[in-house]
């Protein structure tokens, strides 16, 4: 994989460069990158994705009235 380092000082230019990078990847490459980021994030918490134990999650739904 070719890697190019660019120095960017303007935040808008940096954001545009990031979007160009991600849009340049195929859908499969993007999904693989997201999966790897998820695995790495769980590793920080000490959870391995292949563990039989699953982390329990609490779901909360807040419904607001429109107005």
N, CA, C and O atoms as a Maestro MAE file, in Angstrom:
{
 s_m_m2io_version
 :::
 2.0.0
}

f_m_ct {
 s_m_title
 :::
 protein
 m_atom[268] {
  # First column is atom index #
  i_m_mmod_type
  r_m_x_coord
  r_m_y_coord
  r_m_z_coord
  i_m_residue_number
  s_m_chain_name
  s_m_pdb_residue_name
  s_m_pdb_atom_name
  i_m_atomic_number
  :::
  1 25 0.846 -1.168 0.000 1 A "UNK " " N  " 7
  2 3 0.000 0.000 0.000 1 A "UNK " " CA " 6
  3 2 0.897 1.238 0.000 1 A "UNK " " C  " 6
  4 15 1.820 1.348 0.807 1 A "UNK " " O  " 8
  5 25 0.619 2.151 -0.901 2 A "UNK " " N  " 7
  6 3 1.369 3.393 -0.971 2 A "UNK " " CA " 6
  7 2 0.868 4.352 0.095 2 A "UNK " " C  " 6
  8 15 -0.336 4.485 0.314 2 A "UNK " " O  " 8
  9 25 1.803 5.013 0.750 3 A "UNK " " N  " 7
  10 3 1.431 5.998 1.756 3 A "UNK " " CA " 6
  11 2 2.077 7.322 1.388 3 A "UNK " " C  " 6
  12 15 3.253 7.379 1.028 3 A "UNK " " O  " 8
  13 25 1.298 8.375 1.483 4 A "UNK " " N  " 7
  14 3 1.784 9.707 1.198 4 A "UNK " " CA " 6
  15 2 1.519 10.581 2.411 4 A "UNK " " C  " 6
  16 15 0.419 10.582 2.964 4 A "UNK " " O  " 8
  17 25 2.531 11.319 2.814 5 A "UNK " " N  " 7
  18 3 2.387 12.228 3.941 5 A "UNK " " CA " 6
  19 2 2.270 13.635 3.384 5 A "UNK " " C  " 6
  20 15 3.112 14.082 2.605 5 A "UNK " " O  " 8
  21 25 1.220 14.323 3.792 6 A "UNK " " N  " 7
  22 3 0.994 15.700 3.357 6 A "UNK " " CA " 6
  23 2 0.887 16.591 4.582 6 A "UNK " " C  " 6
  24 15 0.252 16.226 5.571 6 A "UNK " " O  " 8
  25 25 1.506 17.752 4.513 7 A "UNK " " N  " 7
  26 3 1.405 18.715 5.605 7 A "UNK " " CA " 6
  27 2 0.260 19.669 5.272 7 A "UNK " " C  " 6
  28 15 0.264 20.323 4.229 7 A "UNK " " O  " 8
  29 25 -0.720 19.739 6.175 8 A "UNK " " N  " 7
  30 3 -1.901 20.569 5.959 8 A "UNK " " CA " 6
  31 2 -2.062 21.473 7.173 8 A "UNK " " C  " 6
  32 15 -2.034 21.000 8.309 8 A "UNK " " O  " 8
  33 25 -2.230 22.768 6.940 9 A "UNK " " N  " 7
  34 3 -2.376 23.696 8.061 9 A "UNK " " CA " 6
  35 2 -3.817 24.185 8.226 9 A "UNK " " C  " 6
  36 15 -4.201 24.604 9.318 9 A "UNK " " O  " 8
  37 25 -4.605 24.138 7.175 10 A "UNK " " N  " 7
  38 3 -5.991 24.608 7.224 10 A "UNK " " CA " 6
  39 2 -6.909 23.438 7.593 10 A "UNK " " C  " 6
  40 15 -6.886 22.417 6.904 10 A "UNK " " O  " 8
  41 25 -7.717 23.552 8.660 11 A "UNK " " N  " 7
  42 3 -8.608 22.447 9.062 11 A "UNK " " CA " 6
  43 2 -9.595 22.031 7.967 11 A "UNK " " C  " 6
  44 15 -9.905 20.848 7.828 11 A "UNK " " O  " 8
  45 25 -10.085 22.996 7.193 12 A "UNK " " N  " 7
  46 3 -11.013 22.643 6.109 12 A "UNK " " CA " 6
  47 2 -10.308 21.825 5.034 12 A "UNK " " C  " 6
  48 15 -10.877 20.883 4.484 12 A "UNK " " O  " 8
  49 25 -9.076 22.193 4.745 13 A "UNK " " N  " 7
  50 3 -8.305 21.439 3.762 13 A "UNK " " CA " 6
  51 2 -8.015 20.031 4.292 13 A "UNK " " C  " 6
  52 15 -8.048 19.058 3.538 13 A "UNK " " O  " 8
  53 25 -7.734 19.933 5.577 14 A "UNK " " N  " 7
  54 3 -7.481 18.630 6.189 14 A "UNK " " CA " 6
  55 2 -8.727 17.751 6.132 14 A "UNK " " C  " 6
  56 15 -8.630 16.562 5.830 14 A "UNK " " O  " 8
  57 25 -9.895 18.322 6.420 15 A "UNK " " N  " 7
  58 3 -11.148 17.572 6.355 15 A "UNK " " CA " 6
  59 2 -11.414 17.102 4.923 15 A "UNK " " C  " 6
  60 15 -11.824 15.961 4.708 15 A "UNK " " O  " 8
  61 25 -11.182 17.977 3.952 16 A "UNK " " N  " 7
  62 3 -11.383 17.612 2.547 16 A "UNK " " CA " 6
  63 2 -10.423 16.497 2.140 16 A "UNK " " C  " 6
  64 15 -10.802 15.598 1.389 16 A "UNK " " O  " 8
  65 25 -9.204 16.546 2.622 17 A "UNK " " N  " 7
  66 3 -8.223 15.500 2.315 17 A "UNK " " CA " 6
  67 2 -8.653 14.164 2.923 17 A "UNK " " C  " 6
  68 15 -8.493 13.113 2.301 17 A "UNK " " O  " 8
  69 25 -9.196 14.209 4.132 18 A "UNK " " N  " 7
  70 3 -9.680 12.996 4.783 18 A "UNK " " CA " 6
  71 2 -10.832 12.386 3.995 18 A "UNK " " C  " 6
  72 15 -10.861 11.176 3.770 18 A "UNK " " O  " 8
  73 25 -11.786 13.225 3.571 19 A "UNK " " N  " 7
  74 3 -12.905 12.734 2.768 19 A "UNK " " CA " 6
  75 2 -12.424 12.138 1.455 19 A "UNK " " C  " 6
  76 15 -12.910 11.088 1.033 19 A "UNK " " O  " 8
  77 25 -11.471 12.798 0.805 20 A "UNK " " N  " 7
  78 3 -10.933 12.251 -0.459 20 A "UNK " " CA " 6
  79 2 -10.299 10.885 -0.234 20 A "UNK " " C  " 6
  80 15 -10.460 9.973 -1.045 20 A "UNK " " O  " 8
  81 25 -9.577 10.753 0.877 21 A "UNK " " N  " 7
  82 3 -8.923 9.469 1.165 21 A "UNK " " CA " 6
  83 2 -9.971 8.361 1.317 21 A "UNK " " C  " 6
  84 15 -9.880 7.322 0.663 21 A "UNK " " O  " 8
  85 25 -10.970 8.590 2.186 22 A "UNK " " N  " 7
  86 3 -11.960 7.544 2.453 22 A "UNK " " CA " 6
  87 2 -12.817 7.246 1.233 22 A "UNK " " C  " 6
  88 15 -13.189 6.093 1.018 22 A "UNK " " O  " 8
  89 25 -13.136 8.241 0.437 23 A "UNK " " N  " 7
  90 3 -13.936 8.017 -0.769 23 A "UNK " " CA " 6
  91 2 -13.126 7.331 -1.855 23 A "UNK " " C  " 6
  92 15 -13.691 6.769 -2.793 23 A "UNK " " O  " 8
  93 25 -11.813 7.372 -1.734 24 A "UNK " " N  " 7
  94 3 -10.948 6.693 -2.693 24 A "UNK " " CA " 6
  95 2 -10.849 5.191 -2.443 24 A "UNK " " C  " 6
  96 15 -10.371 4.444 -3.296 24 A "UNK " " O  " 8
  97 25 -11.300 4.756 -1.276 25 A "UNK " " N  " 7
  98 3 -11.258 3.330 -0.942 25 A "UNK " " CA " 6
  99 2 -12.540 2.654 -1.408 25 A "UNK " " C  " 6
  100 15 -13.584 3.293 -1.540 25 A "UNK " " O  " 8
  101 25 -12.443 1.363 -1.652 26 A "UNK " " N  " 7
  102 3 -13.642 0.610 -2.008 26 A "UNK " " CA " 6
  103 2 -14.491 0.408 -0.754 26 A "UNK " " C  " 6
  104 15 -14.022 0.605 0.367 26 A "UNK " " O  " 8
  105 25 -15.741 0.016 -0.960 27 A "UNK " " N  " 7
  106 3 -16.638 -0.217 0.175 27 A "UNK " " CA " 6
  107 2 -16.069 -1.299 1.084 27 A "UNK " " C  " 6
  108 15 -16.114 -1.168 2.307 27 A "UNK " " O  " 8
  109 25 -15.544 -2.347 0.508 28 A "UNK " " N  " 7
  110 3 -14.964 -3.435 1.296 28 A "UNK " " CA " 6
  111 2 -13.786 -2.971 2.135 28 A "UNK " " C  " 6
  112 15 -13.641 -3.379 3.288 28 A "UNK " " O  " 8
  113 25 -12.946 -2.120 1.562 29 A "UNK " " N  " 7
  114 3 -11.800 -1.594 2.314 29 A "UNK " " CA " 6
  115 2 -12.263 -0.700 3.466 29 A "UNK " " C  " 6
  116 15 -11.678 -0.719 4.549 29 A "UNK " " O  " 8
  117 25 -13.310 0.078 3.226 30 A "UNK " " N  " 7
  118 3 -13.845 0.926 4.295 30 A "UNK " " CA " 6
  119 2 -14.428 0.083 5.419 30 A "UNK " " C  " 6
  120 15 -14.198 0.367 6.595 30 A "UNK " " O  " 8
  121 25 -15.186 -0.958 5.061 31 A "UNK " " N  " 7
  122 3 -15.764 -1.834 6.085 31 A "UNK " " CA " 6
  123 2 -14.672 -2.536 6.880 31 A "UNK " " C  " 6
  124 15 -14.777 -2.672 8.099 31 A "UNK " " O  " 8
  125 25 -13.625 -2.980 6.196 32 A "UNK " " N  " 7
  126 3 -12.511 -3.625 6.894 32 A "UNK " " CA " 6
  127 2 -11.839 -2.654 7.867 32 A "UNK " " C  " 6
  128 15 -11.455 -3.042 8.970 32 A "UNK " " O  " 8
  129 25 -11.698 -1.396 7.456 33 A "UNK " " N  " 7
  130 3 -11.083 -0.391 8.327 33 A "UNK " " CA " 6
  131 2 -11.949 -0.130 9.550 33 A "UNK " " C  " 6
  132 15 -11.431 0.016 10.657 33 A "UNK " " O  " 8
  133 25 -13.260 -0.070 9.361 34 A "UNK " " N  " 7
  134 3 -14.176 0.143 10.490 34 A "UNK " " CA " 6
  135 2 -14.114 -1.053 11.435 34 A "UNK " " C  " 6
  136 15 -14.082 -0.886 12.654 34 A "UNK " " O  " 8
  137 25 -14.097 -2.252 10.873 35 A "UNK " " N  " 7
  138 3 -14.010 -3.454 11.714 35 A "UNK " " CA " 6
  139 2 -12.726 -3.432 12.530 35 A "UNK " " C  " 6
  140 15 -12.751 -3.718 13.727 35 A "UNK " " O  " 8
  141 25 -11.607 -3.098 11.903 36 A "UNK " " N  " 7
  142 3 -10.325 -3.077 12.601 36 A "UNK " " CA " 6
  143 2 -10.328 -2.008 13.687 36 A "UNK " " C  " 6
  144 15 -9.789 -2.229 14.772 36 A "UNK " " O  " 8
  145 25 -10.925 -0.858 13.411 37 A "UNK " " N  " 7
  146 3 -11.018 0.198 14.427 37 A "UNK " " CA " 6
  147 2 -11.857 -0.273 15.610 37 A "UNK " " C  " 6
  148 15 -11.540 0.040 16.758 37 A "UNK " " O  " 8
  149 25 -12.927 -1.025 15.340 38 A "UNK " " N  " 7
  150 3 -13.764 -1.558 16.421 38 A "UNK " " CA " 6
  151 2 -12.993 -2.558 17.264 38 A "UNK " " C  " 6
  152 15 -13.061 -2.522 18.492 38 A "UNK " " O  " 8
  153 25 -12.265 -3.445 16.614 39 A "UNK " " N  " 7
  154 3 -11.459 -4.438 17.332 39 A "UNK " " CA " 6
  155 2 -10.428 -3.732 18.209 39 A "UNK " " C  " 6
  156 15 -10.233 -4.106 19.365 39 A "UNK " " O  " 8
  157 25 -9.770 -2.712 17.659 40 A "UNK " " N  " 7
  158 3 -8.764 -1.977 18.424 40 A "UNK " " CA " 6
  159 2 -9.388 -1.236 19.604 40 A "UNK " " C  " 6
  160 15 -8.804 -1.193 20.686 40 A "UNK " " O  " 8
  161 25 -10.566 -0.654 19.404 41 A "UNK " " N  " 7
  162 3 -11.229 0.066 20.487 41 A "UNK " " CA " 6
  163 2 -11.613 -0.886 21.616 41 A "UNK " " C  " 6
  164 15 -11.425 -0.563 22.789 41 A "UNK " " O  " 8
  165 25 -12.143 -2.047 21.275 42 A "UNK " " N  " 7
  166 3 -12.485 -3.023 22.309 42 A "UNK " " CA " 6
  167 2 -11.227 -3.536 23.009 42 A "UNK " " C  " 6
  168 15 -11.267 -3.841 24.201 42 A "UNK " " O  " 8
  169 25 -10.108 -3.634 22.283 43 A "UNK " " N  " 7
  170 3 -8.858 -4.088 22.891 43 A "UNK " " CA " 6
  171 2 -8.399 -3.117 23.977 43 A "UNK " " C  " 6
  172 15 -7.829 -3.534 24.986 43 A "UNK " " O  " 8
  173 25 -8.648 -1.812 23.771 44 A "UNK " " N  " 7
  174 3 -8.303 -0.837 24.810 44 A "UNK " " CA " 6
  175 2 -9.071 -1.114 26.093 44 A "UNK " " C  " 6
  176 15 -8.563 -0.878 27.189 44 A "UNK " " O  " 8
  177 25 -10.297 -1.615 25.956 45 A "UNK " " N  " 7
  178 3 -11.119 -1.926 27.126 45 A "UNK " " CA " 6
  179 2 -10.810 -3.312 27.685 45 A "UNK " " C  " 6
  180 15 -11.354 -3.696 28.720 45 A "UNK " " O  " 8
  181 25 -9.948 -4.061 27.016 46 A "UNK " " N  " 7
  182 3 -9.596 -5.392 27.473 46 A "UNK " " CA " 6
  183 2 -10.558 -6.464 27.004 46 A "UNK " " C  " 6
  184 15 -10.579 -7.559 27.566 46 A "UNK " " O  " 8
  185 25 -11.364 -6.172 25.977 47 A "UNK " " N  " 7
  186 3 -12.329 -7.128 25.447 47 A "UNK " " CA " 6
  187 2 -11.819 -7.618 24.100 47 A "UNK " " C  " 6
  188 15 -11.504 -6.825 23.213 47 A "UNK " " O  " 8
  189 25 -11.743 -8.929 23.963 48 A "UNK " " N  " 7
  190 3 -11.350 -9.502 22.676 48 A "UNK " " CA " 6
  191 2 -12.598 -9.862 21.902 48 A "UNK " " C  " 6
  192 15 -13.554 -10.383 22.477 48 A "UNK " " O  " 8
  193 25 -12.605 -9.595 20.615 49 A "UNK " " N  " 7
  194 3 -13.792 -9.828 19.793 49 A "UNK " " CA " 6
  195 2 -14.097 -11.312 19.622 49 A "UNK " " C  " 6
  196 15 -15.229 -11.670 19.297 49 A "UNK " " O  " 8
  197 25 -13.119 -12.175 19.831 50 A "UNK " " N  " 7
  198 3 -13.366 -13.605 19.668 50 A "UNK " " CA " 6
  199 2 -13.663 -14.304 20.993 50 A "UNK " " C  " 6
  200 15 -13.777 -15.529 21.033 50 A "UNK " " O  " 8
  201 25 -13.789 -13.537 22.075 51 A "UNK " " N  " 7
  202 3 -14.118 -14.119 23.374 51 A "UNK " " CA " 6
  203 2 -15.533 -14.684 23.364 51 A "UNK " " C  " 6
  204 15 -16.420 -14.166 22.686 51 A "UNK " " O  " 8
  205 25 -15.726 -15.743 24.120 52 A "UNK " " N  " 7
  206 3 -17.066 -16.304 24.263 52 A "UNK " " CA " 6
  207 2 -17.935 -15.385 25.113 52 A "UNK " " C  " 6
  208 15 -19.146 -15.298 24.907 52 A "UNK " " O  " 8
  209 25 -17.311 -14.701 26.072 53 A "UNK " " N  " 7
  210 3 -18.049 -13.762 26.895 53 A "UNK " " CA " 6
  211 2 -18.327 -12.514 26.071 53 A "UNK " " C  " 6
  212 15 -17.427 -11.968 25.434 53 A "UNK " " O  " 8
  213 25 -19.529 -12.083 26.087 54 A "UNK " " N  " 7
  214 3 -19.910 -10.868 25.379 54 A "UNK " " CA " 6
  215 2 -20.100 -9.769 26.411 54 A "UNK " " C  " 6
  216 15 -20.614 -10.004 27.505 54 A "UNK " " O  " 8
  217 25 -19.683 -8.581 26.050 55 A "UNK " " N  " 7
  218 3 -19.914 -7.471 26.975 55 A "UNK " " CA " 6
  219 2 -21.397 -7.125 26.945 55 A "UNK " " C  " 6
  220 15 -22.026 -7.111 25.888 55 A "UNK " " O  " 8
  221 25 -21.940 -6.847 28.124 56 A "UNK " " N  " 7
  222 3 -23.346 -6.497 28.207 56 A "UNK " " CA " 6
  223 2 -23.492 -5.000 27.967 56 A "UNK " " C  " 6
  224 15 -22.675 -4.202 28.424 56 A "UNK " " O  " 8
  225 25 -24.521 -4.641 27.259 57 A "UNK " " N  " 7
  226 3 -24.771 -3.246 26.953 57 A "UNK " " CA " 6
  227 2 -26.135 -2.851 27.493 57 A "UNK " " C  " 6
  228 15 -27.059 -3.662 27.552 57 A "UNK " " O  " 8
  229 25 -26.238 -1.613 27.876 58 A "UNK " " N  " 7
  230 3 -27.511 -1.066 28.305 58 A "UNK " " CA " 6
  231 2 -27.988 -0.113 27.228 58 A "UNK " " C  " 6
  232 15 -27.283 0.824 26.853 58 A "UNK " " O  " 8
  233 25 -29.184 -0.361 26.737 59 A "UNK " " N  " 7
  234 3 -29.756 0.516 25.721 59 A "UNK " " CA " 6
  235 2 -30.760 1.432 26.375 59 A "UNK " " C  " 6
  236 15 -31.582 1.000 27.183 59 A "UNK " " O  " 8
  237 25 -30.688 2.694 26.023 60 A "UNK " " N  " 7
  238 3 -31.623 3.685 26.540 60 A "UNK " " CA " 6
  239 2 -32.217 4.434 25.363 60 A "UNK " " C  " 6
  240 15 -31.503 4.862 24.456 60 A "UNK " " O  " 8
  241 25 -33.519 4.587 25.389 61 A "UNK " " N  " 7
  242 3 -34.194 5.333 24.333 61 A "UNK " " CA " 6
  243 2 -34.885 6.523 24.972 61 A "UNK " " C  " 6
  244 15 -35.682 6.370 25.898 61 A "UNK " " O  " 8
  245 25 -34.578 7.694 24.476 62 A "UNK " " N  " 7
  246 3 -35.204 8.913 24.972 62 A "UNK " " CA " 6
  247 2 -36.064 9.448 23.852 62 A "UNK " " C  " 6
  248 15 -35.575 9.746 22.762 62 A "UNK " " O  " 8
  249 25 -37.339 9.566 24.125 63 A "UNK " " N  " 7
  250 3 -38.259 10.075 23.119 63 A "UNK " " CA " 6
  251 2 -38.677 11.479 23.518 63 A "UNK " " C  " 6
  252 15 -39.142 11.714 24.633 63 A "UNK " " O  " 8
  253 25 -38.505 12.399 22.593 64 A "UNK " " N  " 7
  254 3 -38.855 13.785 22.841 64 A "UNK " " CA " 6
  255 2 -40.135 14.146 22.102 64 A "UNK " " C  " 6
  256 15 -40.435 13.616 21.032 64 A "UNK " " O  " 8
  257 25 -40.866 15.052 22.700 65 A "UNK " " N  " 7
  258 3 -42.043 15.540 22.001 65 A "UNK " " CA " 6
  259 2 -41.614 16.646 21.060 65 A "UNK " " C  " 6
  260 15 -40.690 17.404 21.355 65 A "UNK " " O  " 8
  261 25 -42.281 16.734 19.944 66 A "UNK " " N  " 7
  262 3 -41.954 17.803 18.997 66 A "UNK " " CA " 6
  263 2 -42.657 19.069 19.417 66 A "UNK " " C  " 6
  264 15 -43.821 19.054 19.817 66 A "UNK " " O  " 8
  265 25 -41.945 20.142 19.322 67 A "UNK " " N  " 7
  266 3 -42.625 21.376 19.676 67 A "UNK " " CA " 6
  267 2 -41.739 22.538 19.846 67 A "UNK " " C  " 6
  268 15 -42.210 23.635 20.146 67 A "UNK " " O  " 8
  :::
 }
 m_bond[267] {
  # First column is bond index #
  i_m_from
  i_m_to
  i_m_order
  :::
  1 1 2 1
  2 2 3 1
  3 3 4 2
  4 3 5 1
  5 5 6 1
  6 6 7 1
  7 7 8 2
  8 7 9 1
  9 9 10 1
  10 10 11 1
  11 11 12 2
  12 11 13 1
  13 13 14 1
  14 14 15 1
  15 15 16 2
  16 15 17 1
  17 17 18 1
  18 18 19 1
  19 19 20 2
  20 19 21 1
  21 21 22 1
  22 22 23 1
  23 23 24 2
  24 23 25 1
  25 25 26 1
  26 26 27 1
  27 27 28 2
  28 27 29 1
  29 29 30 1
  30 30 31 1
  31 31 32 2
  32 31 33 1
  33 33 34 1
  34 34 35 1
  35 35 36 2
  36 35 37 1
  37 37 38 1
  38 38 39 1
  39 39 40 2
  40 39 41 1
  41 41 42 1
  42 42 43 1
  43 43 44 2
  44 43 45 1
  45 45 46 1
  46 46 47 1
  47 47 48 2
  48 47 49 1
  49 49 50 1
  50 50 51 1
  51 51 52 2
  52 51 53 1
  53 53 54 1
  54 54 55 1
  55 55 56 2
  56 55 57 1
  57 57 58 1
  58 58 59 1
  59 59 60 2
  60 59 61 1
  61 61 62 1
  62 62 63 1
  63 63 64 2
  64 63 65 1
  65 65 66 1
  66 66 67 1
  67 67 68 2
  68 67 69 1
  69 69 70 1
  70 70 71 1
  71 71 72 2
  72 71 73 1
  73 73 74 1
  74 74 75 1
  75 75 76 2
  76 75 77 1
  77 77 78 1
  78 78 79 1
  79 79 80 2
  80 79 81 1
  81 81 82 1
  82 82 83 1
  83 83 84 2
  84 83 85 1
  85 85 86 1
  86 86 87 1
  87 87 88 2
  88 87 89 1
  89 89 90 1
  90 90 91 1
  91 91 92 2
  92 91 93 1
  93 93 94 1
  94 94 95 1
  95 95 96 2
  96 95 97 1
  97 97 98 1
  98 98 99 1
  99 99 100 2
  100 99 101 1
  101 101 102 1
  102 102 103 1
  103 103 104 2
  104 103 105 1
  105 105 106 1
  106 106 107 1
  107 107 108 2
  108 107 109 1
  109 109 110 1
  110 110 111 1
  111 111 112 2
  112 111 113 1
  113 113 114 1
  114 114 115 1
  115 115 116 2
  116 115 117 1
  117 117 118 1
  118 118 119 1
  119 119 120 2
  120 119 121 1
  121 121 122 1
  122 122 123 1
  123 123 124 2
  124 123 125 1
  125 125 126 1
  126 126 127 1
  127 127 128 2
  128 127 129 1
  129 129 130 1
  130 130 131 1
  131 131 132 2
  132 131 133 1
  133 133 134 1
  134 134 135 1
  135 135 136 2
  136 135 137 1
  137 137 138 1
  138 138 139 1
  139 139 140 2
  140 139 141 1
  141 141 142 1
  142 142 143 1
  143 143 144 2
  144 143 145 1
  145 145 146 1
  146 146 147 1
  147 147 148 2
  148 147 149 1
  149 149 150 1
  150 150 151 1
  151 151 152 2
  152 151 153 1
  153 153 154 1
  154 154 155 1
  155 155 156 2
  156 155 157 1
  157 157 158 1
  158 158 159 1
  159 159 160 2
  160 159 161 1
  161 161 162 1
  162 162 163 1
  163 163 164 2
  164 163 165 1
  165 165 166 1
  166 166 167 1
  167 167 168 2
  168 167 169 1
  169 169 170 1
  170 170 171 1
  171 171 172 2
  172 171 173 1
  173 173 174 1
  174 174 175 1
  175 175 176 2
  176 175 177 1
  177 177 178 1
  178 178 179 1
  179 179 180 2
  180 179 181 1
  181 181 182 1
  182 182 183 1
  183 183 184 2
  184 183 185 1
  185 185 186 1
  186 186 187 1
  187 187 188 2
  188 187 189 1
  189 189 190 1
  190 190 191 1
  191 191 192 2
  192 191 193 1
  193 193 194 1
  194 194 195 1
  195 195 196 2
  196 195 197 1
  197 197 198 1
  198 198 199 1
  199 199 200 2
  200 199 201 1
  201 201 202 1
  202 202 203 1
  203 203 204 2
  204 203 205 1
  205 205 206 1
  206 206 207 1
  207 207 208 2
  208 207 209 1
  209 209 210 1
  210 210 211 1
  211 211 212 2
  212 211 213 1
  213 213 214 1
  214 214 215 1
  215 215 216 2
  216 215 217 1
  217 217 218 1
  218 218 219 1
  219 219 220 2
  220 219 221 1
  221 221 222 1
  222 222 223 1
  223 223 224 2
  224 223 225 1
  225 225 226 1
  226 226 227 1
  227 227 228 2
  228 227 229 1
  229 229 230 1
  230 230 231 1
  231 231 232 2
  232 231 233 1
  233 233 234 1
  234 234 235 1
  235 235 236 2
  236 235 237 1
  237 237 238 1
  238 238 239 1
  239 239 240 2
  240 239 241 1
  241 241 242 1
  242 242 243 1
  243 243 244 2
  244 243 245 1
  245 245 246 1
  246 246 247 1
  247 247 248 2
  248 247 249 1
  249 249 250 1
  250 250 251 1
  251 251 252 2
  252 251 253 1
  253 253 254 1
  254 254 255 1
  255 255 256 2
  256 255 257 1
  257 257 258 1
  258 258 259 1
  259 259 260 2
  260 259 261 1
  261 261 262 1
  262 262 263 1
  263 263 264 2
  264 263 265 1
  265 265 266 1
  266 266 267 1
  267 267 268 2
  :::
 }
}
